[in-house]
Amino acid sequence: MNNQYKYRLFSLVAMVLIGFSLAACGGSSVGSDTSNNGTPAMSNADLIKTAASKMKSAKSYHIDADVSSGGNDVKLGADVDVTNASLKINANISGQDVQVIEVGSNNYLSTDAGKSFIHNTDVDALAASTDGFKKTWNNFNPAEADKAAANIKDGSPLTESIKGISCKHMTASINDLPSLNDVSSGTSPDGSLDLWVAIDGSSFCQEKFVGQGKNADFKGSATWSNINQPVNITAPPAGN
């Protein structure tokens, strides 16, 4: 497999996850009268905005994603160290195993289960495509959550435990929050979105989405965990 193909392969991972998975990170409405530890619950809009702000300021987190679009199936797990601009991704793209390690400005790509790596020194596409993993929450526009408030409903069941965190379930249209699709309002993919956000607004927990994009249908899920937990990401040994 030549290097050019390997770079294009990883670009597909980034395109699918950033273009669809992260596109689904949004939505809010006035919530029910649910209480949290005896205190009035935040509205769905405020809960989303609070959680997005917490995620934006997080120093690290883990994300698991499973996305299908246009005949491409992508499953991945990623450790993200925002503070040190580093990440490690283990992905399977339609049967092809891919591993990416980024430490600062250095990117390493493996397509043989980590036995060997390409050190990316002059191909900007790889570095650009990983940037979205570290800046997932920077695009969020809180005003969109307020504007879409009436369109975002409580899900059923209303509360669920995800990775040991008590979360509130909400439903929305993907097109309600275009800033999280990185596109202009009205041009977002059409589709439905289920969100699970920590009841206290401390983090996003999970999202599931299905819809129709400009060029292909898509569906998938993303789950966040290990918020602000220690993570050690290092470059592969020299010679790999």
C-alpha positions in Angstrom: 0.0 0.0 0.0 1.6 3.3 -1.0 1.9 6.3 1.2 -0.5 8.4 -0.8 -3.2 5.9 -0.4 -2.5 5.6 3.4 -3.0 9.4 3.8 -6.2 9.3 1.8 -7.4 6.5 3.9 -7.0 8.4 7.2 -8.5 11.5 5.6 -11.6 9.4 5.1 -11.8 8.7 8.8 -11.5 12.3 9.7 -14.1 13.3 7.1 -16.6 10.8 8.3 -16.2 11.5 12.0 -15.9 15.3 11.8 -18.4 15.7 9.0 -21.1 13.6 10.5 -20.4 12.5 14.1 -19.5 16.0 15.3 -22.2 17.5 13.2 -24.6 15.8 15.5 -23.3 17.4 18.7 -26.1 19.9 19.3 -29.6 20.9 20.2 -31.6 22.1 23.1 -35.1 23.0 24.3 -36.9 23.8 27.4 -36.8 20.7 29.5 -39.2 19.0 31.8 -39.5 19.6 35.5 -37.0 16.9 36.3 -34.8 17.8 39.3 -31.2 17.0 40.0 -30.4 16.2 43.6 -33.4 18.3 44.8 -32.6 21.4 42.7 -34.5 22.5 39.6 -33.1 21.0 36.4 -31.6 23.3 33.7 -33.6 23.7 30.5 -32.4 21.5 27.7 -30.9 24.6 26.1 -28.9 25.6 29.2 -27.9 22.0 29.8 -26.5 21.7 26.3 -24.7 25.0 26.5 -23.2 24.2 29.9 -22.0 20.8 28.8 -20.5 22.1 25.5 -18.7 24.8 27.5 -17.3 22.1 29.9 -16.2 20.0 26.9 -14.5 22.9 25.3 -12.4 23.5 28.4 -11.7 19.8 29.0 -8.0 19.0 29.1 -8.5 15.4 27.8 -11.2 12.9 26.9 -11.8 9.6 25.1 -14.2 9.2 22.2 -15.6 6.0 20.6 -17.4 6.4 17.3 -19.2 4.1 14.9 -20.2 5.8 11.6 -21.5 4.6 8.3 -21.8 6.8 5.2 -21.8 6.2 1.5 -20.8 2.6 1.8 -17.9 3.4 4.2 -18.0 1.9 7.7 -15.8 3.5 10.3 -15.3 2.4 13.9 -12.7 4.1 16.1 -11.5 4.9 19.6 -9.5 8.0 20.2 -7.6 9.4 23.2 -7.4 13.2 23.0 -4.9 15.3 25.0 -6.1 18.8 24.3 -3.5 20.4 26.6 -0.6 18.9 24.8 -2.2 18.9 21.3 -1.8 15.2 21.1 -4.0 12.2 20.2 -4.1 8.5 19.5 -6.7 7.0 17.2 -7.3 3.3 16.6 -9.7 2.9 13.7 -11.2 0.3 11.3 -12.3 1.7 8.0 -14.4 -0.9 6.1 -12.1 -3.7 7.3 -8.8 -1.7 7.1 -7.1 -1.2 10.5 -5.6 2.3 10.9 -3.7 3.8 13.8 -2.8 7.5 14.0 -0.6 9.1 16.7 -0.1 12.8 16.9 2.3 14.5 19.3 2.4 18.2 18.8 3.1 18.9 15.2 4.3 15.4 14.4 1.9 12.8 12.9 2.4 9.1 12.6 0.2 6.8 10.5 0.1 2.9 10.6 -1.9 0.5 8.5 -0.4 -2.7 10.0 -1.7 -2.7 13.6 1.1 -0.5 14.8 4.0 -2.5 13.4 5.3 0.3 11.3 4.5 4.0 10.9 4.8 6.7 8.4 6.1 10.0 9.9 4.1 12.8 8.3 6.4 15.7 7.7 5.2 17.4 4.6 1.6 16.3 4.0 -0.8 18.9 5.4 -3.9 16.8 4.9 -3.2 14.4 7.8 -2.5 17.2 10.3 -5.5 19.2 9.2 -7.8 16.2 9.4 -6.8 15.4 13.0 -7.3 19.0 14.1 -11.0 18.5 14.4 -10.6 15.8 17.1 -8.8 18.4 19.4 -11.2 21.2 18.6 -14.5 19.4 18.5 -16.3 21.9 20.7 -14.8 25.2 19.4 -17.4 25.7 16.7 -20.4 25.5 19.0 -22.6 28.6 18.9 -24.8 28.9 22.1 -27.2 31.2 20.4 -28.3 28.4 18.1 -29.3 26.3 21.1 -31.5 29.1 22.3 -33.0 29.6 18.9 -33.8 25.9 18.5 -35.1 25.5 22.0 -38.7 24.7 21.1 -37.6 22.0 18.6 -35.6 19.9 21.0 -37.6 17.4 23.0 -37.0 15.2 26.0 -36.1 11.7 24.9 -37.5 8.4 26.1 -36.4 7.2 28.5 -35.7 10.6 30.0 -32.6 9.6 31.9 -30.0 6.8 31.4 -26.6 5.8 32.8 -23.8 5.9 30.2 -20.3 4.9 31.3 -21.5 5.3 34.9 -22.7 8.9 34.4 -26.4 9.8 34.9 -27.4 11.5 31.6 -30.5 13.2 30.3 -31.8 12.0 26.9 -32.9 14.6 24.3 -33.9 14.5 20.7 -33.5 17.1 17.9 -33.0 17.7 14.2 -29.4 17.8 13.1 -30.2 21.0 11.2 -31.1 22.8 14.4 -27.4 23.6 15.2 -25.5 24.3 11.9 -22.4 25.6 13.7 -21.6 22.0 14.8 -21.8 21.0 11.2 -19.3 23.8 10.3 -21.7 24.9 7.6 -24.1 27.8 7.1 -27.6 27.6 8.5 -30.0 25.8 6.1 -27.3 23.7 4.5 -26.7 21.2 7.2 -27.5 17.5 6.6 -31.1 16.6 7.2 -31.6 14.0 10.0 -32.5 13.1 13.5 -30.3 13.3 16.6 -30.5 11.7 20.0 -28.3 13.3 22.7 -27.3 12.2 26.2 -25.9 14.9 28.4 -24.8 14.6 32.0 -27.6 15.8 34.2 -25.4 18.3 36.0 -24.1 19.6 32.7 -20.6 18.4 33.3 -20.1 16.7 30.0 -21.6 15.3 26.8 -22.1 11.5 27.1 -23.4 10.1 23.9 -25.1 10.9 20.6 -26.8 8.8 17.9 -27.7 10.2 14.5 -29.2 9.2 11.2 -29.8 11.3 8.2 -29.3 12.4 4.6 -26.3 14.4 3.6 -25.6 16.2 0.3 -23.9 13.1 -1.2 -24.9 10.1 0.9 -27.0 8.8 3.8 -25.3 8.4 7.1 -25.9 7.0 10.6 -23.8 6.4 13.6 -23.0 7.1 17.2 -20.3 8.7 19.4 -19.6 8.3 23.1 -17.4 10.4 25.3 -15.7 9.3 28.5 -12.6 9.8 30.7 -13.1 13.5 30.7 -10.0 15.3 32.2 -8.4 11.9 33.1 -4.6 11.5 32.7 -3.6 10.3 29.2 -0.1 9.5 28.0 0.4 9.8 24.3 4.0 9.3 22.9 5.5 9.0 19.5 6.2 5.5 18.3 9.8 4.2 18.7 12.3 5.5 16.2 12.6 3.2 13.2 8.9 2.1 13.3 
